[in-house]
Amino acid sequence: MRRQFKDTVSKIAEGDDRLVLLFGDISVYLFNDFHEIYPDRLFNLGICENTLISMAAGMSAAGFHPVVHTITPFVTERSYEQVKLDLCYNRFGSTIVTCGGSFDYAWDGATHHCYTDLELMRMLPGMEVMQPGSKKEFDVLLSRCYNNGHPSYLRIAADEHGMDLPVEFGKGVIVKETPGTNLTVATAGPLLGNVLSACRDLPVNVLYFHTLKPMDSALLERFAETRILVVHDAFGLFEGINACCSVKALYHGLPDAFCGYYGTLQDIRKQLGLDPEGIKSWIRELL
């Protein structure tokens, strides 16, 4: 998905000379050819996340379309005040693209785990929040939102859900519909792959959301007669659904505890019960 990021912004840059990239010492070598073509449109500021955001605000005020890119926790949790005041309060259009959300850097421990970014960004007035689960979703959503005048937030994921789904900003997708069931499972991002594996033989509906703000409240209300279970490896979707839906959702995902496990992304998902077997076992208890 990171290579798709390069392909998408390169395509946009050909037709819009106001697009400027601001990097925090990550993905720089991947963009060497971009920098050769546009030497004054990619700036690597190093590990200076607060400055990245403040510089994006200034460039937006000057009429550019800045795209900030660095590792998730450092530009969301650490730089939250800059995002809140410099970008959102001033209503400056810009795009933040991060990598390493949730447990994509599983082996690096708590400093690099980041499962709060989606909810933190969701709470900021005017901010749009997206968690693409495939290259196609990333391409469509970034192309749609990079210059719409709002601050926008997208995650690059280390894995994908493996499905070719329709993509429309702000719209959820019905992945599976079971007439007569009383349980609807909602998820977002690459975890859909595990959720669908778990639900394939179960009598449930499955809803998928690549856009967490704005939420597709019309789709949720369609399933409001059923119980809604959110399965997610981050915060943000559960809170977004409860904020806009007339039914209070249940949650299966992160405990109220730091993750002390190391290994791969899949290892941690298994420890948290977010592998297909863990998800399936939880859903069976609700049926």
Residue pairs with C-beta under 8 A, 6 or more apart in sequence:
1 132
1 134
1 135
1 138
1 156
1 157
1 158
1 160
2 27
2 30
2 99
2 156
3 30
4 135
4 138
4 139
5 27
5 69
5 97
5 138
5 142
5 156
6 27
6 30
6 31
6 34
7 139
8 138
8 139
8 142
8 143
9 19
9 21
9 34
9 67
9 142
9 146
10 34
11 143
12 19
12 142
12 143
12 146
13 19
13 34
13 37
13 38
13 41
16 65
16 147
17 41
18 63
18 64
18 65
18 147
19 41
19 64
19 65
19 67
19 146
19 147
20 41
20 42
20 43
20 59
20 64
20 65
20 66
20 67
21 31
21 34
21 41
21 42
21 43
21 66
21 67
21 69
22 43
22 45
22 52
22 55
22 56
22 59
22 66
22 67
22 68
22 69
23 31
23 42
23 43
23 44
23 45
23 52
23 68
23 69
23 70
24 44
24 45
24 46
24 47
24 48
24 49
24 52
24 68
24 69
24 70
24 71
24 74
24 75
25 44
25 45
25 46
25 47
25 70
26 69
26 70
26 71
26 99
27 69
27 99
28 44
31 42
34 41
34 42
35 42
43 55
45 51
45 52
45 55
47 74
49 70
49 74
49 75
49 78
49 79
49 82
50 78
50 79
50 82
52 68
52 70
52 75
52 79
53 68
53 75
53 79
53 82
53 83
53 86
53 87
53 96
54 82
54 86
55 66
56 66
56 68
56 86
56 87
56 92
56 94
56 96
57 82
57 86
57 87
57 90
57 92
57 94
59 66
59 94
60 66
60 87
60 92
60 93
60 94
61 90
61 92
65 93
65 94
65 95
65 146
65 147
66 94
66 95
67 94
67 95
67 96
67 97
67 146
68 75
68 94
68 95
68 96
68 97
69 96
69 97
69 98
69 99
70 98
70 99
71 98
71 99
71 100
71 105
71 112
72 98
72 99
72 100
72 101
72 114
72 117
72 155
73 100
73 111
73 112
73 113
73 114
73 117
75 83
75 96
75 98
76 83
76 96
76 98
76 114
76 116
76 117
76 120
76 121
76 153
77 114
77 116
77 117
77 120
80 120
83 96
83 121
83 124
83 127
83 151
84 124
86 92
87 94
87 151
88 124
88 125
88 126
88 127
88 151
91 126
91 149
91 150
92 151
93 147
93 148
93 149
93 150
93 151
94 151
94 152
95 142
95 145
95 146
95 151
95 152
95 153
95 154
96 121
96 151
96 152
96 153
96 154
97 142
97 154
97 155
97 156
98 117
98 153
98 154
98 155
98 156
99 155
99 156
99 158
100 112
100 114
100 158
101 114
101 115
101 117
101 118
101 131
101 155
101 156
101 157
101 234
102 113
102 114
102 115
102 233
102 234
103 113
103 115
103 233
103 259
103 265
103 268
103 269
104 157
104 158
104 159
104 265
105 112
105 113
106 113
106 261
106 262
106 263
106 264
106 265
106 267
106 268
107 262
107 263
107 264
109 262
110 258
110 259
113 258
113 259
115 233
115 234
115 235
115 254
116 234
116 235
117 153
117 155
117 234
117 236
118 129
118 131
118 153
118 155
118 212
118 234
118 235
118 236
118 237
119 234
119 235
119 236
119 239
121 127
121 129
121 153
121 213
121 236
122 129
122 212
122 213
122 236
122 239
122 240
124 151
126 150
126 151
127 150
127 151
127 152
127 153
127 213
128 145
128 148
128 150
128 151
128 152
128 153
128 169
128 211
128 213
128 214
129 152
129 153
129 211
129 212
129 213
129 236
130 141
130 145
130 152
130 153
130 154
130 155
130 169
130 210
130 211
130 212
131 154
131 155
131 157
131 188
131 189
131 209
131 210
131 212
131 234
131 236
131 237
132 138
132 141
132 154
132 155
132 156
132 157
132 189
132 210
133 157
133 160
133 161
133 163
133 188
133 189
133 190
133 191
133 192
133 193
133 208
133 210
134 160
134 161
134 162
134 163
134 164
134 165
134 190
135 160
136 164
136 165
136 167
137 165
137 167
137 210
138 154
138 156
140 167
140 168
140 169
141 154
141 167
141 169
141 210
141 211
142 154
144 169
145 152
145 154
145 169
146 152
155 189
157 189
157 190
158 190
158 265
159 190
159 193
159 265
160 190
160 193
161 189
161 190
161 191
161 192
161 193
161 196
162 193
163 175
163 192
163 193
163 196
165 173
165 175
165 208
166 173
167 210
169 211
170 211
170 214
170 215
170 216
171 211
171 216
171 219
172 186
172 207
172 208
172 209
172 211
172 215
172 216
172 219
172 220
173 207
173 208
173 209
173 210
174 205
174 206
174 207
174 219
175 192
175 196
175 206
175 207
175 208
176 196
176 199
176 204
176 205
176 206
177 205
178 203
178 204
178 205
180 203
181 203
181 204
181 205
181 226
182 226
182 227
183 203
183 204
183 205
183 226
183 227
183 229
183 283
183 286
183 287
184 204
184 205
184 206
184 207
184 223
184 226
184 227
184 228
184 229
185 195
185 199
185 204
185 205
185 206
185 207
185 228
185 229
185 230
185 231
185 283
186 206
186 207
186 208
186 209
186 220
186 228
186 229
186 230
186 231
186 237
186 241
186 249
187 195
187 206
187 207
187 208
187 209
187 230
187 231
187 232
187 237
188 208
188 209
188 210
188 212
188 232
188 234
188 236
188 237
189 210
189 232
189 233
189 234
191 231
191 232
191 233
191 269
191 274
192 208
194 269
194 274
194 275
194 276
194 279
195 206
195 231
195 279
196 206
197 276
198 276
198 277
198 278
198 279
198 280
198 283
199 206
199 279
199 280
199 283
202 280
202 283
202 284
202 287
203 287
204 283
204 287
205 223
205 226
207 219
207 220
207 223
209 215
209 216
209 237
212 236
212 237
212 240
213 240
215 240
215 241
215 243
215 244
217 244
217 245
220 228
220 241
220 244
220 245
220 247
221 245
221 246
224 245
224 246
224 247
226 247
227 247
227 250
227 286
228 241
228 245
228 247
228 249
228 250
229 249
229 250
229 251
229 252
229 282
229 283
229 286
230 237
230 238
230 241
230 249
230 250
230 251
230 252
230 253
231 252
231 253
231 274
231 279
231 282
232 238
232 251
232 253
233 253
233 254
233 269
233 272
233 274
234 253
234 254
235 254
238 249
238 251
238 253
241 249
242 248
242 249
250 286
252 273
252 274
252 279
252 282
253 272
253 274
254 272
255 272
259 268
259 271
259 272
261 267
261 268
261 271
266 275
269 275
269 278
270 278
272 278
273 279
273 281
273 282
